[in-house]
Amino acid sequence: MSDDVRAQLCDLVQEEDPRRTLDSLESVVIRTYLTNQGYGTPSEDGPLTIEGWVAWVKQHSTVS
């Protein structure tokens, strides 16, 4: 599952390096995508990288 989410997020923001710090627009795009996919997002600042978002999704989906 993590590889799928990583690939989807990388494709979404056209980024090959999942460890690069995202800019504000990329963060908004990822937050919107994850919310639309039913994951929701943290109410406060979220992860700063795609890898961070992948870890957040993994943790969030196993807790729910």
C-alpha positions as CSV (number, residue, x, y, z in Angstrom):
1,M,0.0,0.0,0.0
2,S,2.8,2.5,0.9
3,D,4.4,2.1,-2.5
4,D,1.1,2.8,-4.2
5,V,0.4,5.9,-2.2
6,R,4.0,7.1,-2.7
7,A,3.7,6.6,-6.5
8,Q,0.3,8.3,-6.6
9,L,1.6,11.3,-4.6
10,C,4.8,11.6,-6.7
11,D,2.8,11.5,-9.9
12,L,0.3,14.0,-8.5
13,V,2.9,16.7,-7.9
14,Q,5.3,15.5,-10.6
15,E,8.1,14.9,-8.1
16,E,10.7,12.1,-8.5
17,D,12.3,12.7,-5.0
18,P,9.8,11.7,-2.3
19,R,12.2,13.2,0.3
20,R,12.3,16.7,-1.1
21,T,10.5,19.3,1.0
22,L,7.3,20.2,-0.6
23,D,6.3,23.8,-1.4
24,S,3.0,25.2,-0.1
25,L,1.1,24.5,-3.3
26,E,2.2,20.9,-3.5
27,S,1.2,20.5,0.2
28,V,-2.3,21.8,-0.6
29,V,-2.6,19.5,-3.6
30,I,-1.6,16.5,-1.5
31,R,-3.9,17.4,1.4
32,T,-6.8,17.8,-1.0
33,Y,-6.1,14.5,-2.7
34,L,-5.8,12.6,0.6
35,T,-9.0,14.2,1.9
36,N,-10.8,13.2,-1.3
37,Q,-9.5,9.7,-1.0
38,G,-11.0,9.4,2.5
39,Y,-7.8,9.6,4.5
40,G,-8.5,13.1,5.9
41,T,-5.5,15.2,7.0
42,P,-4.1,16.5,10.2
43,S,-5.8,19.7,11.4
44,E,-2.4,21.3,12.0
45,D,0.6,21.4,9.8
46,G,1.2,18.1,8.2
47,P,4.3,16.3,6.9
48,L,6.7,18.3,4.8
49,T,7.7,15.5,2.3
50,I,5.9,12.9,0.3
51,E,7.7,10.2,2.4
52,G,6.2,12.0,5.5
53,W,2.7,11.9,4.0
54,V,3.1,8.2,3.1
55,A,4.1,7.4,6.7
56,W,1.2,9.5,8.0
57,V,-1.3,7.6,5.7
58,K,0.1,4.3,6.9
59,Q,-0.2,5.2,10.5
60,H,-3.6,6.8,10.1
61,S,-5.1,3.9,8.1
62,T,-3.8,1.3,10.7
63,V,-5.3,3.3,13.6
64,S,-8.7,3.7,12.1
